[in-house]
Amino acid sequence: MRGGGLWQLGQSITRRLAQADKKAVSARRFFASEADLKKTVLYDFHVTNGAKMVPFAGWSMPIQYKDSIMDSTVNCRENGSLFDVSHMCGLSLKGKDCVSFLEKLVIADVAGLAPGTGTLTVFTNEKGGAIDDSVITKVTDDHIYLVVNAGCRDKDLAHIEEHMKAFKAKGGDVSWHIYDERSLLALQGPLAAPVLQHLTKEDLSKLYFGEFRILDINGSTCFLTRTGYTGEDGFEISVPSENAVDLTKAILEKSEGKVRLTGLGARDSLRLEAGLCLYGNDMEQHITPVEAGLTWAIGKRRRAEGGFLGADTILKQLEKGPSIRRVGIISSGPPARSHSEIKDEKGGADLGEVTSGGFSPCLKKNIAMGYVKSGSHKAGTKLKILIRGKAYDGVITKMPFVPTKYYKPS
Amino acid sequence: MASRLMWASRAAFHLRISVFNRGFATVLKDLKYSDSHEWAKVEGGSVTVGITDHAQDHLGDVVYVELPEVGSSVTQGSSFGAVESVKATSDLNSPVSGKIVEVNEELSSSPGLVNSSPFENGWIIKVELSDSGEVGKLMDSERYSKFCEEEDAAH
């Protein structure tokens, strides 16, 4: 899938089938021994509350609690969910040149962001491929707050550090701080705002999707972003680790049990229903943001000016169109899983492959994301998915599969 | 049922982390059990097969059951189909060898029967036994209960 033809697509699939352990989506991470797994400050709280802990990106994380993944997913959309996402890495870039520094590494129009607003962006490599996706926020003109994926932490930090050294050597003013002393909670669902409002004096009705505040929540200074990974209205809350358990308890209490602790299993179902990429599955080093359907995240000015790693490749794809595109698929039969082959309607020609898939608890259908060659990517296109040697019907469907409920000004 | 991935169980097993104990799963006395968590009900020369309560509990909500064709043959220990939960796919292994004479078509529309009634309405296939001696290789209910305890606790 290096922007080439089907031969490359085939090579890529063959390579991946050879090296991938064909296990289910989220938990196929590094198997370290128990002693090597990191724990968030909520570990004991999770276990006490009936969590099933599994290894994920070097951490011991809750995959689910006493309720099933299905019930948990549905509850998030009906009431609300509280996730411990402290395994993810939050950091700040500071200095008068932090904006121009970051613009070299991401596709966003960082300079154009109003203070206190943020966006989803992609860190690119020299070939225009994705190093990681991240939510970045311009706090002020000399302070950017960002959160990157746990599985990419080492890679991302090394990448940023390397570029920071070169930037500073040329006289640029930028420094960073990695928030290892903080924990991150995600509160999502229709009850997220009403519940959180009980714990802060700030008027949350004025904080819209993508916006950021530093404020007091439940007695401690938190970084609050109105964002999430579920498609629902909600927040990500960075709290000092010593206050994380108390904040968690306070949120659950204020919701009178309606907001439930929710694990990574449901989190994956929710993000899939919302049509959001999972880095490592739907986005990888060799996939560009254009191919991934994230052209909207490339700032307008950036499309004209470039100035970020891999801009040549990306600008070319914007001009000529990419050779493959990410699509949503609804299919019959068993749920499609990563690396399942996609064929045309007759089951003959190769069209691409599935990168994420599962059963949607809210829609009660099989949903999947994958990449198909351009030309075959329009909604309504019928196709076949090969699962364990049999071909099942599928149809390309617009994402999100479940309508999103982001809190935006009317 | 041999999982390519049984979420907490397998991961936990390798990592020696304790899996949340959901309490004792039902184990029926008159049935025979395989070490991949299938049960076999022997009635003369015919054997009904399904997955155990322990298995369905670990799997979570079953959303799809891949059924074999009636008339196809199965071998003890080999895969004859698969069971899908929200997140994972697990192979179904036959506890006996023989010919499949019936499959539970209900599971196509109601895969959840495997969860709600693993030993009764959630039965999966009926096999005409080719070698009755094979049944002796399976575990009885007591051994199977111990087997499950050991598997869960060895972590």
Contacts between the chains, C-beta under 8 A, distances in Angstrom:
chain1	res1	chain2	res2	distance
A	22	B	4	6.5
A	23	B	4	5.8
A	23	B	5	4.1
A	23	B	88	7.7
A	24	B	4	7.7
A	24	B	5	5.0
A	24	B	7	7.9
A	24	B	87	5.0
A	24	B	88	4.0
A	24	B	89	6.8
A	25	B	87	6.4
A	26	B	87	7.0
A	27	B	5	6.8
A	27	B	7	6.3
A	27	B	11	6.0
A	28	B	5	7.5
A	31	B	11	7.5
A	31	B	14	5.7
A	31	B	15	7.0
A	32	B	15	7.7
A	33	B	15	6.6
A	33	B	16	7.9
A	34	B	15	4.8
A	34	B	16	5.5
A	34	B	17	5.5
A	37	B	15	7.3
A	47	B	20	7.9
A	50	B	20	5.9
A	51	B	20	6.8
A	52	B	7	6.9
A	52	B	8	4.2
A	52	B	19	6.6
A	52	B	20	4.9
A	53	B	8	7.3
A	53	B	12	7.7
A	53	B	17	6.0
A	54	B	7	6.3
A	54	B	8	5.6
A	54	B	11	4.9
A	54	B	12	7.2
A	55	B	11	6.0
A	55	B	15	6.1
A	60	B	17	6.9
A	63	B	7	5.9
A	63	B	8	6.4
A	64	B	60	7.7
A	66	B	20	7.9
A	68	B	60	5.5
A	68	B	61	5.2
A	68	B	86	7.8
A	69	B	60	5.8
A	69	B	61	7.0
A	69	B	86	4.8
A	69	B	87	6.4
A	70	B	60	7.6
A	70	B	61	4.6
A	70	B	86	5.8
A	265	B	7	7.6
A	265	B	86	7.2
A	265	B	87	5.8
A	268	B	87	7.2
A	269	B	86	6.4
A	269	B	87	7.8
A	333	B	64	7.0
A	334	B	64	4.4
A	334	B	66	5.8
A	334	B	82	7.1
A	334	B	84	4.9
A	334	B	89	7.2
A	335	B	63	6.5
A	335	B	64	6.5
A	335	B	84	5.7
A	335	B	86	8.0
A	337	B	89	6.6
A	358	B	86	6.0
A	358	B	87	6.2
A	359	B	63	4.1
A	359	B	64	7.4
A	359	B	84	7.3
A	359	B	86	5.0
A	361	B	61	8.0
A	361	B	86	6.6
A	366	B	63	7.9
A	366	B	64	7.9
A	388	B	66	7.0
A	388	B	82	6.7
